[in-house]
Structures are given as structure tokens and as C-alpha cells.
Amino acid sequence: MPDTTNKAGAQPAGRAALLSALDASFSRDEIDALLHARHDNPFRVLGAHRLDDGRRVVRALLPGARSVQVVARDDGRPLGTLTHHADDGRYGLFTGEVASDAPYLLRIDWEGTTQETEDPYTFGALLPDDVLHQLSNGDAAVVNEALGSRAMTVDGVAGVRFAVWAPNASRVSVVGDFNSWDGRRHPMRKRHYGGVWEIFVPRLGPGTRYKYEIAGRDGGVLPLKADPLARQTEKPPATASIVADPTPFTWHDDAWLAVRSERQRSGAPISIYEVHAESWMRIEEDGWRTLNWEELGERLIPYVKSLGFTHLEFLPIAEHPFGGSWGYQPLGQFAPSARFGTPQQFAAFVDRCHAESLGVILDWVPAHFPNDAHGLIQFDGTPLYEHADPREGYHQDWNTMIYNLGRNEVGGFLAASALNWLEHFHVDGLRVDAVASMLYRDYSRKAGEWVPNVYGGRENLESIAFLRRLNDDVKRRCPGTITIAEESTAWPGVTAPVDQGGLGFDFKWNMGWMHDTLDYMSRDPLYRSHHHHEMTFSMVYAYSERFVLPLSHDEVVHGKGSLLGKMPGDRWQRFANLRAYLSFMWTHPGKKLLFMGGELGQLAEWNHDQSPHWHLLEDALHAGMQRLVGDLNRLYTSEPALYERDDDPSGFGWLIGDDAANSVFAFRRIAAGRELVVVVNLTPVLREGYRVGLPRDGHWQEVFNSDASIYGGSNRGNGGGLHAEHDGRHGQPFSAAVTLPPLGCVMFSSVDPGHAR
């Protein structure tokens, strides 16, 4: 068909009549909805269509284009020319008849620049109906595969499939550099069952920047939205989503995965170094920039290994807009933050950790999200991911929005995020943040500020169901991985199996232990005798859950000071206090967690804009603290009595738990054929000849002394060991006179001759 458009863009009367005939099947209102980006099914109008009289017509909406030709995909032969539908051409709707049913390309003249591409509106529906059904049911596996952007080939054409859940939108378009961020160019098809919008855009690929332009139910256009399922993002403060490289990462961690279940069971030694990746080690000579994943691999992994930790735990690395939230207000629940590199580079970091037999745990936040306009809030013009009622949907403490876990799709979205980290990135565990805020509807709310559940209670039944389902999914799909709850209340059964009515977590942070013992240690030793129970009370409930003992980032921010800063006394006493406290922690039942800087005896509290004060290691007392942490880890991981029966009462026994007057504690840690006796003196008084009951006679080796000179101590101890005497004390048949160093901890080991190794 010849091009009859004149130079001014006007059309002769015959051409207008032809166009009118071509579009007779569409009302003026429908054409106007398309031209003004209000149409909810652009595929009905755009692309190739067969008219009643048998002719084939192609329509394309290309605002800003000068002319459009249709050519055969196989050999480029002309098939037809498209002409502006409107007289002045300002809307960019082109229409024309084509002479063949052959697959075609659009050859577009953009004011002198020619683009040749397949027509996005010739591709059929992308997601099968059964997938949409599973999405509506919150199937996490399907969420991961169906939603977001995926570089793929459809009908032999390479491009990107976009799919997003926005059931209450009147129109959704994908926008990006590829269409000048013009929402008229690529409006999407709505799949009414499931409320999912989809489109395949040919000739796009990994690295494409994009967002969604969404018109709400009333037709009003919302701020551009990032993709909730984006696997990659721009580096903040930029906010666009990026099409991720679909090339599978080549893993080399089969050996680690084969032993991971054994390394992460409740009877294994687990010692966790908690890290804020952005501030662990900033590069001063380069403007205090943060390290990328490759640099963290080169520096962080060897450092953590040298100190004997078994696991790294990162504060959330999911993409988040505000660095000052430390990652606890994420929006990109599927994307490692671009602050540190690409998703592939994060995978390489995890692979490198596994090569060093180092587990990786991520903090993960399913409780709430920030209210940034480009994020999830009012995503389709309605409260979609959040509750509509602010008594349920607004978190007063953090100025964030609370996920509506009563919606299948929201629960599926979050569960898919968890599985994405565990399956796609081979992460070994998730520490689930703010679980307490999820469990209680009245969390941090006064009377009248919360909505009871259907039974009139304060329990959040939807969150409980979600957490149980999540932990069940993780155990079924990701064997050997673990989940850890940050849960600060006495909620029963946090680590009990789901089929026994529990929440199904593997471990729970022991916040009670942390608060009690830190309160005790912050007191002047003169007054500790009046608070003796603060160090012993944890054993009353030690076996009610499987615990991690956390000295986390939360205890060294917001004016709380550093761990060393909490200790009383002069400089030497403060270091001695902290050495004794860490020694008590490492020998107490429960897995261990220490936030970065704690191993240095950091003087100032943590500042996320600065690194730990590494220069302190030039001082002998700080270097001694670091060495003590390393030696505690090595003793812990080599001594089964310190971990093998962590969740079994037979693995612990008090020898002295009531000597409040002297602030002395003594206890046994027990494994098959192994005994370790721990004695802690939390006064600055040297105690010589202090008699301690022992379960066996013979020689007891002094395997650790926190007062050793190599740690900065006064080197008072027991000359390497003790010999038990037939003088029963503390319910034991033997005893020995022990020298207790001031503000110190000593440990003694004995091997049952019948179980010597």
C-alpha cells in the first residue's frame, strides 16, 4: 500500500475514509482511552488484527515517531505502511493494512533514527491460567518464576517478559530508557483472573532500566513504581529496577552443601560474626567508600576465619532506599543492594564463603516496609501490600507500613523472597527481624489503637499462619538451611515444630539473657551481689527454646555505648570485665553472636557512617581482646562439651550458683566422655584457694584463662592445671583449690579415661 500522507501530516479524504473503515470495529471512546493511556486491554486494539472483510490491519502506538513501515521478519520485504490515525499525528497512533500474514517487524523512523523491532502486541498471553491460579493462592515457587522481569525468548524472539500484580489498577505500562519513560508506549495486558499485568517487549535484555507507570482505579497516574520482584536495582539514591542477567551462576559449593545440615544442627558449634556490610571497612583514601562484594571476599572472609567464627550474618542487604535504616526498611526484597555490586557478584561472595566452610546468614524483614512513593505503598492506588486500616497497617515506631499477611498474594510474595535468598543465592539461613511485632496486634500500641483478631484476642493469626507456612516451606524446599527468630517476648514454641503447634524456627535470639547479663555487667562490682540472679536466671528457661545468645548491633547504638563502654571501673578493669563476660557467654548454653567491633573492645558505639576503629589494634589491650575472641571460638568449636548438648539439660550443671557475696559462678558443661568446668569471678579481687567441687579425680587441665597476659590480663591462674582431691563439695565427690583471677574466667577440662580421644 503506497504512503499517501502529505508532508504536513494531513490525510486526503480517501485515506481518511480508508482509516475509518479499518477502525470501524472500535468506538471513539475506546480509541480515546488508548490515546490517553487509559485502556486496560491495549492488545484488543494494537498489533495485527483481521477485519470482518478479511483484510489484515496493524496498529501501533508510537508517540514521537515520524513514520512506520511493516516489513517481513525473514527477509525485510515491505508488507505495508502505517499512517497516523489522528489528523495532526500528535498521539502517535499508526494504522495500516498489510499484505501478508507473515511475521513482521516495525521499521520506525524516530526523526532520523531508524529502529527495527518486533511488535510487542503480536505476542499472545504469557502466563498460563493455572499459574495465575497459583499466584492467587500465594504459591511462593510460582511467584518467583512468573512475576518481575525475565529476559527470555518467546516465539523465537529474544526480549524481556514483564509481569506485575496490580489488581485494582485501571492501566499499567512498563517504562524505561527503551521507550523514553513514556507510559503510552508499552501499556500491558491485564489478566483479570489474578489481577496480573503482563507484556513481552522484544529486543530488550539484561541491564535494561525500567519501572511501572500505574493508573489507579480512578484513572489518576501514580508516581512511577519500582518492580516489587526486581532481581536487580540501580544504586541508591537512584530507584529504577534493572533486568537481571538470567545466566545461571556456576556454583562450586557441593562439598559445603553436603555437610551443611550437620554444621547447622542444634548440636553443632555455631558462632556468628554480625556485620553491617556498608560500614565494616570503609576506604578512607577513596572518600570513605564501602567495599564491594569482591573486596569483602578478599578481606572480610579471611578475617572472620582467622577469628574462628563459623558463620557470617549480614544486616539486611536486600535493596533499601535509606542507608540510615541499616537495611531494615527494604523495598527490593529480591535484589541484593547495588551498593556492593551485582547479584552475580553477591553469589560469588557466598560461593567463596562456602569454599572456606563459612556459613552465610542474612537478616530478612517480612514485618514492614518504608513508605517511599516509588515502593509498595498504595501500589495500584489502593492499600495492596499494606492494611487499609492504619491501626493494622501503620507501624508507629518506625513510620513504616505493615504487610497485610491476610492476603494470599502478599504472603506468597514474602515467602518467595525468603526462598529466593536460600535457593537462588545458596544463603544458609535467615534471621527473621521483628517477629514480636508480627505476632501481636497490639505491639507497641495503646488501648483503642489496635484491632482485635476474629476471636477478640491480641494474637495476629495471619502472621502466625504465615510464619508457620514459611518455616514449613523452607524445611521442605531448602534442607539444611536454618531460620532464626528475633523474638523478644515469651511467646511459646517459637522453635517448636509446626506439627506440634510451634512456629517452626530453628533458633531464637535470647533477648532475656542479653538484657539481664548486660545489666549485671554494667554494675559496679560492689553492687553485683544484690543482682546475682541476673546471671543465673537464664538457666531457668534455657531449654524452653533453642537459643542464640546475641550481643548484636542493637546493643551498641542510640546512646547505649559500646560493649567496653558499658563496663565499670578503670581502664584495666573495663577490659577485664569484658573479657570475663565474653568468656561467660561462650561457655553458656546457646549459639553465639557478636557484632563487629565487639572483638576489638571498641571504645565508641557503632556509627553506620564509619568503620570500626581498626587502629585500636595497635594497643595491647585491644589486640588482646581480639585474640581472646579468636581463642574462645577455637576452644568452643573444638570442645564438644560446649555445644553438643546445647538443647539438653544433661549438658549443663551448676556447681556454684549461689555465691552472691563473692560474685562467683561455677558450672559444668558435659558431653559424651567430656567435662569442662567453668569458674567466673566477677569482682576485682584475687581469690586464692577457692574450693570448687569436681565430678572426677585426677588431673584437670586449665584450658583457658581470660586473665592471661596474652589477653592483657594480670596472668594469675593455676599453673596449667589442678589435681582433684577426695574432698567432696557442691554435690560432687571431689574438689580442688582454685586460684580465681580478678574479673576473670578460668576453664578446666577432664577426659573420662573410658572415652579418651
VENHU-V47095 format. One record per pair of residues at least 12 apart in sequence whose C-alpha atoms are under 6 Angstrom apart, sorted by the first residue. I is the first residue (numbers start at 1). J is the second residue. Records with the same first field share a line. If there is no record, write none. Layout:
I->J + J
This chain:
1->80
10->87
37->184
38->171
40->170 + 171
41->189
43->121
46->59 + 60 + 121
47->59 + 121 + 122
56->97 + 98
57->96 + 97 + 98
58->95 + 96
59->94 + 95
60->93 + 94
61->92 + 93
62->92
63->91 + 92
65->109 + 110
66->109 + 110 + 111
67->109
68->82 + 107 + 108
69->81 + 82 + 106 + 107
70->105 + 106
71->104 + 105
72->104
73->103 + 104 + 105
79->98 + 99
80->98
82->94 + 95 + 96
83->95
105->117 + 118
120->200 + 201
132->194
136->194 + 409
137->408
138->408 + 409 + 412
139->412
140->412 + 415 + 416
144->416
147->163 + 164
148->162 + 163 + 229 + 230
149->161 + 162 + 243
151->205
158->202 + 203
159->201 + 202 + 203 + 204 + 205
160->200 + 201 + 204
161->199 + 200
162->198 + 199
163->197 + 198
164->196 + 197
165->195 + 196
166->195 + 380
167->195
168->217 + 380
169->215 + 216 + 217 + 380
170->215 + 216 + 217
171->214 + 215
172->187 + 188 + 213 + 214
173->186 + 187 + 188 + 212 + 213
174->186 + 211 + 212
175->210 + 211 + 212
176->209 + 210
183->213
206->243 + 244 + 245
207->242 + 243
208->242 + 243
209->241 + 242
210->240 + 241
211->225 + 226 + 240
212->224 + 225
216->380 + 381
224->374
225->374 + 375
226->240 + 241 + 374 + 375
231->244 + 334 + 335
232->244 + 335
235->338 + 339
253->354
256->354
260->480
261->480
267->643 + 644 + 645
269->637 + 643
270->310 + 591
271->309 + 310 + 592 + 593
272->309 + 311 + 312 + 592 + 593
273->312 + 593 + 594 + 595
274->313 + 314 + 594 + 595 + 596
275->314 + 596
276->314 + 315
278->290
279->608 + 610 + 611
280->611
281->611
282->611
292->340 + 341
293->340 + 346
297->349
307->630
308->630 + 633 + 634
310->358
311->358 + 359 + 360
312->360
313->360 + 361 + 362
314->362
315->363
316->363 + 364
317->336 + 337
318->332 + 333 + 335 + 336 + 337
319->332 + 335 + 336 + 337
329->369 + 370
333->417
334->417
347->425
359->428
360->427 + 428
361->428 + 429 + 430
362->430
363->430 + 431
364->431 + 432 + 433
365->433
368->401 + 402 + 403
369->400 + 401
370->400
371->400
385->403 + 404
386->402 + 403 + 404
387->404
391->449 + 450
405->462
406->462
415->470
428->481
429->481 + 482 + 483
430->483
431->483 + 484 + 485
432->484 + 485
433->486
434->486
435->486 + 487
436->487
438->463
439->459 + 460
440->458 + 459 + 460
441->458 + 459 + 460
468->503 + 504
471->504
482->506
483->505 + 506
484->505 + 506 + 507 + 508
485->508
486->509
488->511
495->507 + 545
507->546 + 547
508->547 + 548
509->547 + 548
510->547 + 548 + 549
513->538
516->534
517->534 + 535
522->566 + 567
524->568
525->683
529->660 + 661 + 663
532->660
543->647
547->590
548->590 + 591 + 592
549->590 + 591 + 592
550->593
551->593 + 594
552->594 + 595
553->595
556->605 + 606
557->605 + 606
561->605
562->604 + 605
564->601
576->743
577->743
580->744 + 745
589->646
590->646
597->612
599->626
600->622 + 625 + 626
601->622
621->712
624->711 + 712
625->711
641->669 + 670 + 671 + 674
642->669
651->669 + 670
652->668 + 669
653->667 + 668
654->667
655->667 + 730
663->682
664->680 + 681
665->679 + 680
666->678 + 679
673->752 + 755
674->751
675->749 + 750
676->748 + 749
677->747 + 748
678->746 + 747
679->745 + 746
680->744 + 745
681->743 + 744
682->743
683->743
684->742 + 743
685->742
686->740 + 741 + 742
687->739 + 740
688->739
689->737 + 738 + 739
690->737 + 738
691->736 + 737 + 738
692->735 + 736
693->729 + 730 + 732 + 734 + 735
694->732 + 734 + 735
695->732
697->724
698->723 + 724
699->722 + 723
700->721 + 722 + 748 + 749 + 750
701->721 + 748 + 749
702->720 + 721 + 747 + 748
703->747 + 748
704->746 + 747
705->745 + 746
706->744 + 745
707->744
716->741
717->739
718->739
724->736
